[in-house]
Amino acid sequence: MKRAMRTLMRFEDREPELRRLWEETQWPHGERWEDVRPGYRLGWEAGVVHGEREWDEIEPQLAARWPDFGTGNWRHIRSVVRSAYEQGRRQRVLENAA
């Protein structure tokens, strides 16, 4: 059961669904998934692992880790990371409740 839960929470396994959600709701501003994917991955993985922490508490650590995931200004990608973080947190709650 734990292995199945870990698989469900892996970014790669959830990426098609996450991409669809992002395309439908997050950024009708012309950005491409390929441009925001690194930020989405950073946020998702942090939400799944550290979902008990509030955004304001974890944001400085994610901002510091951002250069390991992608390029560009943190202020530009911040909202993508935050949205993905919240989705990862929700997934963590759902998986832990199952």
Buried (B, 14 or more C-beta within 10 A) or exposed (E): EEEEEEEBBEBEEBBEEBBEBBEEEBBEEEBEBEBBBBBBBBBBBBBBEBBEBEBEEBBEEBBEEBEEBBEEEBEEBBBBBBBBBBBBBEBBEEBEEE
